[in-house]
């Protein structure tokens, strides 16, 4: 009788461990953003066989600094596409909602993807803020690291 009770008690703990391991596995597929502040010494997980969703967010992107402002929208799209061509990245979709950018892309090499991410985000921030040498914006434009997630194709 006592063994049966112990077996029943052990069952939920096992399910909890399985659920926790599933959450950990799901987290391995994403990197950056608010959830990973302070965890920057791990390599960005990257599956080059699947499309990647890149999300960039900015609390400063309001009014004239909005990513969707008429003066910024076309130049941001141009920067994203020109840098993608430069680094061999295929752009599948761009979503610009004013304070954040969501880009679905396909990369061929890790180094090219890293270079693209660094270059594209810096150029967009400079374009939107008008920062130049000797005239910095004075604050970080992007809230956190670019968040990347592998997209599962159906």
Protein Blocks (a to p, Z undefined) as FASTA:
>chain_A
ZZmmmmmmmmmmmmmmmmmmmmmmmmmmpggjjklgoiambccdddfkbccddddddfkl
ghjlpmkbmklmmmmmmmmmmmmmmnopacfbdcdehjaccdddddfbfklmmmmmmmmm
mmmmmmmnopaehiaghiafblbdcdddddddZZ
